[in-house]
Each structure stands twice: as C-alpha cells, then as structure tokens.
Amino acid sequence: QVQLLESGGGLVEAGGSLRLSCAASGRTFSRNAMGWFRQPPGREREFVATLSWLGGSTEYDNSVKGRFTISRDREKNMLYLQMNSLMPEDTAVYSCAASSKRLTPTPREYDYDYWGQGTQVTVSS
C-alpha cells in the first residue's frame, strides 16, 4: 500500500504563490509517474501536472503552464507543486496521485492507483 499526504494549501490573494507538498510512504515507486489533480467547487476533478519519478520529465495542463512547477525529491519521497501567479479560478481541492503501472508522465486519472486526501487552495480576488 501507498499513503500520500498533501500539505501546504491555504488562502492566498490573487497574484500570490503557494507550494504544495505530498509525502509518499509505504511502497516506493522508484520508476513511476506521479501527478497533481484538482477539483474546483461544483466541478469534476481535473488534471494539473505530472512527472516521471525517475527521469523528471513533466507535463502540464495548459491552464497552469508557465505558472505552476511540479518537482520531486527522490531521497525524501516528496512531490511538490509550486504555484505562482495564482488566480481565483485556481481555487480547488488539490490532490496528489501515484501510478503503480505508468513509467512516463500521464494526465489520465485512470492511470493512477493511489490518491491523497487533498488540500484546499483558495485564491481571493
């Protein structure tokens, strides 16, 4: 089993920044994809960013490209999402996810087996 625990959410003004963290414990994924997803109020969960844990290659949704950066610390088993230039439409519950089968970054929810509980990000205008 894998446990994923997010932290770092909160309330921020538009234009501000936050860094989300995801601590992974249990079974390790030394060669698999991990990602960040978000669920805005009243909407379906959507893809934000993904990376290859081993190689570090990344992929972003167009709505966050140039503003958000996904990264990982392999020694600490930590996944991060640096969010800059935040906008009110970024308000959502953000969750990290891990894949047991994908080696390359993937934006598809069904490729992920493990999910964290999520952390709330609220951006005020």
C-alpha positions as CSV (number, residue, x, y, z in Angstrom):
1,Q,0.0,0.0,0.0
2,V,1.0,3.6,-0.5
3,Q,0.0,6.6,1.6
4,L,0.0,10.1,0.1
5,L,-0.4,13.1,2.4
6,E,-0.7,16.6,1.0
7,S,0.0,19.8,2.8
8,G,0.6,23.5,2.0
9,G,-2.8,24.6,1.0
10,G,-4.5,27.8,2.3
11,L,-5.9,31.1,1.5
12,V,-3.9,33.5,-0.8
13,E,-4.7,36.7,-2.7
14,A,-4.7,36.7,-6.5
15,G,-1.2,37.0,-7.8
16,G,0.3,35.2,-4.8
17,S,2.1,31.9,-4.5
18,L,1.8,28.6,-2.6
19,R,3.8,25.5,-2.6
20,L,2.0,22.2,-2.1
21,S,3.8,19.1,-0.8
22,C,2.9,15.5,-1.0
23,A,4.6,13.0,1.3
24,A,4.7,9.4,0.0
25,S,5.1,6.5,2.3
26,G,4.7,2.8,2.2
27,R,5.6,1.0,-1.0
28,T,8.0,3.1,-3.1
29,F,7.7,3.9,-6.7
30,S,11.2,4.4,-8.0
31,R,10.3,4.4,-11.6
32,N,6.7,5.5,-11.9
33,A,4.6,8.6,-12.7
34,M,3.1,10.9,-10.1
35,G,0.7,13.8,-10.6
36,W,-1.3,16.6,-9.2
37,F,-5.1,17.0,-9.8
38,R,-7.6,19.5,-8.6
39,Q,-11.3,19.6,-8.1
40,P,-12.8,23.1,-8.3
41,P,-16.1,23.8,-6.4
42,G,-19.0,22.1,-8.2
43,R,-16.9,20.6,-10.9
44,E,-15.2,17.4,-11.8
45,R,-11.6,16.6,-10.9
46,E,-9.1,17.8,-13.5
47,F,-5.5,17.2,-14.4
48,V,-2.9,19.8,-13.3
49,A,0.6,18.4,-13.7
50,T,2.5,15.1,-13.8
51,L,6.1,13.9,-13.8
52,S,8.2,10.8,-14.2
53,W,9.6,10.0,-10.8
54,L,12.9,8.6,-12.2
55,G,13.6,10.9,-15.2
56,G,11.8,14.0,-14.0
57,S,10.1,14.7,-17.3
58,T,6.9,16.8,-16.9
59,E,3.6,17.6,-18.5
60,Y,1.2,20.4,-17.6
61,D,-2.4,21.4,-18.3
62,N,-2.4,24.5,-20.5
63,S,-4.3,26.4,-17.8
64,V,-1.3,26.3,-15.4
65,K,1.6,26.1,-17.9
66,G,4.2,28.8,-17.1
67,R,2.7,29.4,-13.6
68,F,3.0,26.0,-11.8
69,T,6.0,23.8,-11.5
70,I,5.9,20.1,-10.4
71,S,9.0,18.6,-8.9
72,R,10.2,15.8,-6.7
73,D,12.8,15.0,-4.1
74,R,13.6,11.3,-4.6
75,E,15.6,10.9,-1.4
76,K,12.8,12.3,0.7
77,N,9.9,10.7,-1.3
78,M,8.3,14.1,-1.6
79,L,6.3,15.6,-4.5
80,Y,5.8,19.3,-4.8
81,L,3.7,21.8,-6.8
82,Q,5.0,25.4,-6.8
83,M,2.1,27.6,-7.8
84,N,2.8,31.2,-8.8
85,S,0.6,34.0,-10.2
86,L,-2.4,32.3,-8.6
87,M,-5.9,33.3,-9.9
88,P,-9.3,32.9,-8.4
89,E,-10.1,30.1,-10.9
90,D,-7.2,28.1,-9.3
91,T,-9.4,27.7,-6.3
92,A,-9.9,23.9,-5.7
93,V,-9.0,20.9,-3.6
94,Y,-5.6,19.7,-4.8
95,S,-4.7,16.1,-4.6
96,C,-1.5,14.2,-5.4
97,A,-1.6,10.8,-7.1
98,A,0.7,7.9,-7.8
99,S,0.7,5.3,-10.5
100,S,1.8,1.7,-10.0
101,K,2.0,1.0,-13.7
102,R,2.9,4.0,-15.7
103,L,6.6,4.9,-16.2
104,T,6.0,8.1,-18.1
105,P,4.0,11.2,-17.1
106,T,0.3,10.8,-17.7
107,P,-2.6,13.2,-17.4
108,R,-5.2,10.4,-17.3
109,E,-6.9,9.8,-13.9
110,Y,-7.4,6.1,-14.6
111,D,-3.6,5.6,-14.8
112,Y,-3.3,6.5,-11.1
113,D,-3.9,3.9,-8.3
114,Y,-3.3,5.9,-5.2
115,W,-4.6,9.3,-4.1
116,G,-4.2,11.6,-1.2
117,Q,-7.0,13.2,0.7
118,G,-6.4,16.6,-0.8
119,T,-5.6,20.1,0.4
120,Q,-7.8,23.2,-0.1
121,V,-6.4,26.1,-2.0
122,T,-8.5,29.3,-2.1
123,V,-7.5,32.3,-4.1
124,S,-9.3,35.5,-3.3
125,S,-9.8,38.3,-5.9
